[in-house]
């Protein structure tokens, strides 16, 4: 049924825009009742459409709205009886969802919350975002020798020593929990080295609850290309085109809906529009326990969750929304951690003489009663050679 509509100029804070609104004077009793339940009992009286020199106006300058919000306001205003169907038909993108949500917050329309949440769930399920997660420098530090620090390594795989980034679990859990995310590991390491690192990451009790969200498929060194500007054959670049062609992802993901998380921007050089770069976590970070704090990892997680909540196009979102964090809070938290660390070290140093004394006694006893070494058999020599050949150097 067509309703009479008026061309109304909406007055905004710093702008104005024309929209087509139904004549509220011709709302039937049920429509007025529903309109009041949505906008409030006195809204129509306080915000009446006024005629001035054959021109209709409605003053909405008191609300935080812009011209792009007005088509969504128009839809709600003109469909007071069937808002649910209208929202189901009109929310086709996260931009639509964001604009409707903004309108409901501006006018305090709490009755729409459930409908908008349902629309968000449907959009999230139908519009997944692939998050490709680097390991070394992002969630772990990988070194070829144990780092000279009081902290023991978390994992040894052949000739590699891995240290978990503090509070990595906070960051990873929040991304995995989001209904829109599909997370996969994307690393320059060979697959046999990635598998135990993946298990180490998921050893965290809270992450075990959402480990099913981490794609079983892991994109290893075979999904990279040699860096043409470097002589070192181990210096590689991401090859996301190859990732997107895999059976698990083909025809579902591409440049528009992929986010690449790196700690080395050079690795994702060919896909700058899709890349978010975290502070790298390397050997010096492990040695000096910096940067260490939950604030930074939560700030990054906030940014990515907001992207998952709002982005229709990942490169466009990254370009239009810069990552921001409070440097003062970041430094303060690390300084507080540093003080705790110094206290721990002081306690260890007090115990150190006793430990050294015991070590000296043990050494003396060993000197007094040396044990004969068992000669290496041919089979053991062959096994050692085989292990060396299998090493990923």
Backbone torsions as a table, in degrees:
resi	resn	phi	psi	omega
1	UNK	NA	126.7	179.6
2	UNK	-82.9	136.8	178.0
3	UNK	-111.7	149.8	176.2
4	UNK	-63.5	130.7	-179.7
5	UNK	-123.7	147.8	179.8
6	UNK	-111.0	141.1	172.7
7	UNK	-81.7	110.3	-172.0
8	UNK	-115.7	132.2	174.5
9	UNK	-87.2	118.4	179.4
10	UNK	-89.5	123.3	177.9
11	UNK	-88.1	120.5	178.0
12	UNK	-107.6	179.8	-176.5
13	UNK	-58.3	-47.6	-178.3
14	UNK	-130.4	18.3	-175.0
15	UNK	-158.9	-179.7	174.6
16	UNK	-152.8	158.3	-176.7
17	UNK	-156.1	145.3	178.5
18	UNK	-93.7	136.3	174.8
19	UNK	-136.0	166.7	178.2
20	UNK	-104.6	110.5	-179.0
21	UNK	-113.2	145.8	175.2
22	UNK	-65.8	151.0	177.4
23	UNK	-75.1	108.1	-175.5
24	UNK	-62.0	-22.8	178.8
25	UNK	-67.7	-16.6	-178.4
26	UNK	-108.1	12.1	172.1
27	UNK	-65.4	139.0	174.6
28	UNK	-78.7	175.1	-174.4
29	UNK	-58.1	-43.3	-178.8
30	UNK	-66.6	-37.7	179.7
31	UNK	-67.0	-41.6	178.4
32	UNK	-63.6	-42.8	179.8
33	UNK	-61.0	-44.7	-179.7
34	UNK	-67.9	-40.8	179.7
35	UNK	-60.2	-42.6	-179.7
36	UNK	-68.2	-33.7	179.1
37	UNK	-69.8	-25.9	179.5
38	UNK	-85.6	-53.5	-173.6
39	UNK	-93.0	-19.1	-177.6
40	UNK	116.9	151.7	-174.2
41	UNK	-56.7	-41.3	-172.5
42	UNK	-103.6	9.7	-173.5
43	UNK	-62.0	-46.7	-178.2
44	UNK	-61.8	-36.7	179.3
45	UNK	-67.8	-40.3	-177.3
46	UNK	-80.1	-21.2	-175.4
47	UNK	-126.8	50.2	-178.2
48	UNK	-75.1	148.7	175.9
49	UNK	-78.1	119.8	-176.8
50	UNK	-105.3	146.3	179.6
51	UNK	-104.6	129.9	-179.6
52	UNK	-142.1	111.9	-178.3
53	UNK	54.8	50.8	178.2
54	UNK	63.3	19.1	-178.9
55	UNK	-123.0	127.8	179.3
56	UNK	-94.2	136.0	178.9
57	UNK	-134.9	153.2	175.2
58	UNK	-138.2	122.5	-175.4
59	UNK	-90.2	110.6	175.9
60	UNK	-118.4	24.7	-175.4
61	UNK	-66.7	-15.9	-179.5
62	UNK	-79.8	-8.0	-176.3
63	UNK	-106.0	152.4	180.0
64	UNK	-82.3	77.3	-178.3
65	UNK	-128.5	157.7	174.3
66	UNK	-131.7	168.8	-175.5
67	UNK	-53.4	-32.5	-178.4
68	UNK	-69.8	-19.5	178.5
69	UNK	-78.7	-22.1	-168.1
70	UNK	-66.2	-36.2	175.7
71	UNK	-59.2	-30.5	-179.9
72	UNK	-77.0	-37.0	173.3
73	UNK	-62.3	-42.2	-179.9
74	UNK	-58.5	-42.7	-179.5
75	UNK	-62.7	-43.7	-179.3
76	UNK	-67.7	-44.0	-178.2
77	UNK	-62.0	-40.2	-174.1
78	UNK	-85.2	-9.9	-176.7
79	UNK	-128.7	58.1	-175.5
80	UNK	-65.8	-25.9	-175.6
81	UNK	-86.2	-27.0	-174.3
82	UNK	-130.4	55.9	-177.5
83	UNK	-65.1	-39.7	-176.6
84	UNK	-60.0	-48.7	178.4
85	UNK	-63.0	-40.0	179.6
86	UNK	-60.8	-44.4	-179.7
87	UNK	-66.3	-42.1	179.0
88	UNK	-60.2	-36.8	-178.2
89	UNK	-81.1	-28.6	-172.4
90	UNK	-96.7	-24.7	-179.0
91	UNK	-84.5	92.9	-178.3
92	UNK	-110.8	-7.4	-178.8
93	UNK	-149.3	168.1	178.3
94	UNK	-70.9	-22.3	173.3
95	UNK	-65.3	-45.7	177.3
96	UNK	-58.5	-46.0	-179.1
97	UNK	-61.4	-42.9	-178.8
98	UNK	-63.6	-40.7	-178.8
99	UNK	-70.5	-42.5	176.8
100	UNK	-62.6	-40.9	179.2
101	UNK	-62.6	-40.4	178.9
102	UNK	-62.5	-42.1	178.2
103	UNK	-61.5	-46.5	-177.3
104	UNK	-64.7	-34.7	177.6
105	UNK	-71.5	-39.7	-179.6
106	UNK	-61.7	-40.2	-178.0
107	UNK	-100.9	6.9	178.1
108	UNK	55.9	48.6	-179.6
109	UNK	-94.7	83.3	-175.0
110	UNK	-71.9	-20.3	-177.2
111	UNK	-68.3	-14.1	-179.6
112	UNK	-89.3	-8.8	-172.0
113	UNK	-57.0	-46.7	-178.5
114	UNK	-63.0	-43.0	-179.7
115	UNK	-62.6	-42.6	-179.3
116	UNK	-69.8	-35.4	176.4
117	UNK	-65.8	-39.4	177.0
118	UNK	-64.0	-42.1	178.6
119	UNK	-63.2	-38.1	178.3
120	UNK	-64.1	-42.4	179.8
121	UNK	-62.1	-42.0	179.8
122	UNK	-65.2	-45.7	178.9
123	UNK	-61.8	-41.9	-178.9
124	UNK	-62.1	-42.3	-179.4
125	UNK	-68.0	-33.4	-176.2
126	UNK	-90.3	-14.6	-175.1
127	UNK	-132.0	65.9	-178.4
128	UNK	-68.8	153.8	173.7
129	UNK	-117.6	127.7	178.2
130	UNK	-83.4	122.5	177.5
131	UNK	-109.9	112.9	178.9
132	UNK	-95.6	119.0	-168.0
133	UNK	-111.0	114.7	175.6
134	UNK	-72.5	156.9	-179.4
135	UNK	-102.6	-68.1	-173.8
136	UNK	-65.7	120.2	-178.6
137	UNK	92.6	-16.4	-178.7
138	UNK	-106.4	-56.9	178.1
139	UNK	-109.7	-23.3	179.1
140	UNK	-137.8	162.0	169.2
141	UNK	-109.7	130.0	-179.7
142	UNK	-114.0	125.8	179.3
143	UNK	-129.9	154.7	179.2
144	UNK	-87.0	-9.5	175.9
145	UNK	-137.7	149.8	174.8
146	UNK	-58.0	140.8	-178.9
147	UNK	-79.6	140.1	-178.9
148	UNK	-74.0	83.0	-178.1
149	UNK	-153.1	162.4	179.2
150	UNK	-68.4	-18.2	-174.8
151	UNK	-83.0	125.8	177.7
152	UNK	-74.9	154.3	176.5
153	UNK	-71.0	154.8	-177.7
154	UNK	-88.9	-22.0	-176.7
155	UNK	-159.9	139.6	171.8
156	UNK	-119.6	125.4	175.6
157	UNK	-124.4	105.2	-176.0
158	UNK	54.9	-116.1	-176.6
159	UNK	-98.0	15.3	-179.0
160	UNK	-112.7	141.3	179.9
161	UNK	-120.0	127.1	-174.0
162	UNK	-113.7	138.3	177.1
163	UNK	-124.0	124.3	179.3
164	UNK	-70.0	138.6	175.5
165	UNK	-71.0	127.7	178.9
166	UNK	-55.9	134.5	178.3
167	UNK	67.0	17.9	174.7
168	UNK	-59.3	-33.0	-176.0
169	UNK	-66.0	-34.1	176.8
170	UNK	-59.4	-50.5	-177.7
171	UNK	-62.6	-51.0	-174.9
172	UNK	-67.2	-40.1	-179.0
173	UNK	-61.7	-43.6	-177.5
174	UNK	-65.3	-34.0	178.6
175	UNK	-73.6	-44.0	-179.4
176	UNK	-64.6	-33.3	-177.2
177	UNK	-70.6	-21.9	-175.2
178	UNK	-68.7	132.4	-175.4
179	UNK	-65.3	-16.0	-176.4
180	UNK	-94.6	-13.7	-172.3
181	UNK	-85.0	144.6	167.2
182	UNK	-128.0	108.4	-171.0
183	UNK	-103.4	135.7	178.0
184	UNK	-139.9	146.1	176.8
185	UNK	-78.2	134.3	179.6
186	UNK	-134.8	102.2	-170.7
187	UNK	-132.8	155.6	176.2
188	UNK	-83.6	-4.0	178.1
189	UNK	-75.5	160.7	174.7
190	UNK	-75.6	157.0	-172.1
191	UNK	-58.4	-40.6	-176.6
192	UNK	-65.1	-19.6	175.2
193	UNK	-89.4	-27.8	-178.9
194	UNK	-71.2	-39.9	-173.8
195	UNK	-54.8	-50.5	179.3
196	UNK	-67.9	-28.8	177.6
197	UNK	-69.0	-40.3	176.7
198	UNK	-59.1	-43.9	178.6
199	UNK	-63.4	-38.9	178.1
200	UNK	-62.2	-44.8	180.0
201	UNK	-60.1	-42.5	-175.0
202	UNK	-84.7	4.5	176.9
203	UNK	-68.5	-23.3	178.0
204	UNK	-60.0	132.9	-173.5
205	UNK	-60.1	-41.8	-179.0
206	UNK	-69.5	-33.4	179.9
207	UNK	-72.5	-26.2	178.3
208	UNK	-59.8	-30.2	-178.1
209	UNK	-69.0	-24.2	-176.2
210	UNK	-121.5	14.6	-175.7
211	UNK	-63.6	-20.9	177.5
212	UNK	-65.3	-18.7	178.7
213	UNK	-80.3	-12.6	178.6
214	UNK	-88.6	117.3	-175.2
215	UNK	-55.9	133.1	178.6
216	UNK	-64.9	-33.6	177.5
217	UNK	-66.6	127.9	178.7
218	UNK	-116.4	131.6	-176.8
219	UNK	-95.6	102.5	-171.6
220	UNK	-96.8	-158.9	-177.5
221	UNK	-56.8	-27.8	-178.7
222	UNK	-67.5	-12.4	177.3
223	UNK	-102.9	31.6	175.1
224	UNK	-128.9	168.5	172.8
225	UNK	-125.9	156.3	178.2
226	UNK	-66.0	137.3	176.8
227	UNK	-69.4	113.3	-175.4
228	UNK	-66.7	-16.3	-178.5
229	UNK	-91.0	-2.9	-177.0
230	UNK	-120.0	144.5	177.2
231	UNK	-77.9	-31.8	-177.5
232	UNK	-64.7	117.9	-178.8
233	UNK	-66.0	-18.0	179.5
234	UNK	-82.8	-9.3	179.2
235	UNK	-83.4	110.0	-171.7
236	UNK	-121.4	164.3	175.5
237	UNK	-122.5	152.1	178.0
238	UNK	-65.6	142.6	174.0
239	UNK	-120.5	80.0	-176.2
240	UNK	-70.0	-25.5	176.8
241	UNK	-58.9	-37.0	177.7
242	UNK	-71.1	-37.1	177.1
243	UNK	-61.4	-45.9	-177.0
244	UNK	-66.9	-18.6	-178.6
245	UNK	-89.9	-4.8	-179.6
246	UNK	-67.3	149.8	-177.9
247	UNK	-55.4	-33.1	-177.8
248	UNK	-68.1	-24.7	-171.8
249	UNK	-121.6	-15.3	-172.9
250	UNK	-54.3	134.7	178.1
251	UNK	70.0	1.4	179.2
252	UNK	-111.4	-30.3	-175.0
253	UNK	-132.2	150.6	179.8
254	UNK	-165.9	-159.8	-176.7
255	UNK	-59.9	-30.6	-175.8
256	UNK	-71.3	-34.5	-172.6
257	UNK	-124.2	37.4	176.7
258	UNK	-126.5	133.9	176.4
259	UNK	-118.7	125.3	-179.5
260	UNK	-105.4	118.3	179.8
261	UNK	-101.1	117.6	-176.2
262	UNK	-130.5	162.0	169.6
263	UNK	-114.7	-8.7	177.3
264	UNK	-125.2	106.5	-174.8
265	UNK	-62.4	-26.3	-179.6
266	UNK	-62.6	-32.0	-178.8
267	UNK	-62.9	-36.1	-178.1
268	UNK	-103.0	24.8	-175.4
269	UNK	-51.2	-36.1	-176.1
270	UNK	-79.9	-8.2	-176.7
271	UNK	-133.7	48.6	-175.7
272	UNK	-56.9	-38.1	-177.1
273	UNK	-64.9	-19.9	-177.9
274	UNK	-103.8	0.9	-167.8
275	UNK	-103.5	133.8	168.8
276	UNK	-115.3	127.8	-174.8
277	UNK	-106.3	122.7	176.8
278	UNK	-91.1	159.5	170.2
279	UNK	-56.3	129.3	-179.4
280	UNK	-69.6	144.3	176.2
281	UNK	-111.3	101.0	-175.4
282	UNK	-121.7	-164.9	-175.9
283	UNK	-58.0	-42.6	179.0
284	UNK	-66.5	-35.4	177.2
285	UNK	-61.6	-41.9	179.0
286	UNK	-66.0	-46.4	-175.6
287	UNK	-62.7	-41.9	-176.0
288	UNK	-102.6	4.2	179.2
289	UNK	56.1	39.2	177.3
290	UNK	-138.0	145.5	-12.9
291	UNK	-78.3	145.5	-164.7
292	UNK	-126.4	-9.3	-158.8
293	UNK	-92.9	156.7	178.7
294	UNK	-71.0	-25.7	-178.3
295	UNK	-59.9	-48.8	-177.4
296	UNK	-64.7	-44.9	-178.5
297	UNK	-65.1	-34.1	175.4
298	UNK	-71.0	-36.2	179.1
299	UNK	-63.9	-42.0	177.4
300	UNK	-65.2	-43.0	178.9
301	UNK	-62.1	-40.2	177.1
302	UNK	-57.2	-45.4	-177.9
303	UNK	-62.9	-44.8	-177.1
304	UNK	-70.8	-38.2	176.9
305	UNK	-63.0	-40.8	178.1
306	UNK	-63.2	-38.4	175.5
307	UNK	-61.7	-45.8	179.6
308	UNK	-62.8	-32.7	179.8
309	UNK	-74.8	-25.6	-166.7
310	UNK	-127.3	-22.5	-169.4
311	UNK	-79.0	129.3	167.5
312	UNK	-94.7	-24.6	-178.4
313	UNK	-138.9	112.8	-173.9
314	UNK	-60.8	-51.3	179.2
315	UNK	-59.0	-38.4	178.8
316	UNK	-64.7	-42.3	179.6
317	UNK	-62.4	-46.9	-178.8
318	UNK	-61.1	-35.6	-179.1
319	UNK	-72.7	-36.8	-174.8
320	UNK	-89.4	-16.2	-175.5
321	UNK	-127.9	98.9	-179.3
322	UNK	-77.2	148.5	178.9
323	UNK	-79.0	130.4	-179.7
324	UNK	-131.2	144.9	174.4
325	UNK	-149.3	161.6	-177.8
326	UNK	-88.0	108.9	-176.7
327	UNK	-63.7	-33.3	-179.5
328	UNK	-64.9	-43.3	178.4
329	UNK	-64.6	-41.9	179.6
330	UNK	-57.0	-51.3	-177.1
331	UNK	-66.8	-39.2	-178.8
332	UNK	-62.2	-43.8	-178.5
333	UNK	-66.0	-40.1	178.9
334	UNK	-67.4	-35.7	178.4
335	UNK	-65.9	-40.4	178.5
336	UNK	-64.2	-40.2	178.2
337	UNK	-64.7	-38.8	-178.8
338	UNK	-61.0	-39.1	179.4
339	UNK	-64.2	-43.2	178.5
340	UNK	-61.9	-42.0	-179.9
341	UNK	-62.5	-42.4	179.5
342	UNK	-62.9	-37.3	177.7
343	UNK	-64.9	-41.1	178.4
344	UNK	-63.6	-43.2	-179.0
345	UNK	-63.5	-38.5	179.2
346	UNK	-62.3	-40.3	178.4
347	UNK	-65.6	-40.2	179.0
348	UNK	-63.9	-39.5	-178.8
349	UNK	-65.8	-33.4	177.4
350	UNK	-64.3	-34.3	-179.3
351	UNK	-84.2	-15.0	-173.0
352	UNK	-57.7	-45.5	-179.2
353	UNK	-56.1	-40.8	179.6
354	UNK	-63.4	-41.4	-179.7
355	UNK	-64.6	-44.0	179.8
356	UNK	-63.2	-39.1	-179.7
357	UNK	-62.1	-44.4	178.7
358	UNK	-63.5	-38.9	179.8
359	UNK	-62.8	-42.5	179.2
360	UNK	-62.3	-43.7	179.5
361	UNK	-61.0	-43.3	-179.8
362	UNK	-62.5	-41.9	179.8
363	UNK	-62.3	-42.8	180.0
364	UNK	-61.5	-42.9	-179.1
365	UNK	-63.3	-37.9	179.4
366	UNK	-65.6	-36.6	178.4
367	UNK	-64.4	-37.8	-178.0
368	UNK	-68.9	-35.8	-176.6
369	UNK	-128.9	72.8	-179.1
370	UNK	-67.6	141.6	179.0
371	UNK	-95.7	135.5	179.2
372	UNK	-66.6	137.5	179.8
373	UNK	-79.7	138.4	177.8
374	UNK	-78.8	126.8	-178.8
375	UNK	-63.8	144.9	179.8
376	UNK	-74.6	128.2	179.7
377	UNK	-80.1	164.3	177.9
378	UNK	-61.2	-36.5	179.7
379	UNK	-64.8	-41.2	179.7
380	UNK	-66.7	-39.9	177.9
381	UNK	-61.6	-43.8	179.4
382	UNK	-62.5	-39.4	179.2
383	UNK	-65.4	-41.4	179.0
384	UNK	-63.6	-42.4	178.1
385	UNK	-61.4	-41.2	-179.9
386	UNK	-62.6	-41.0	178.8
387	UNK	-63.1	-41.8	-179.5
388	UNK	-64.5	-40.6	179.7
389	UNK	-64.8	-31.2	-177.9
390	UNK	-79.9	-13.2	-177.7
391	UNK	-61.2	137.8	176.7
392	UNK	-91.3	93.5	-174.9
393	UNK	-98.9	NA	NA
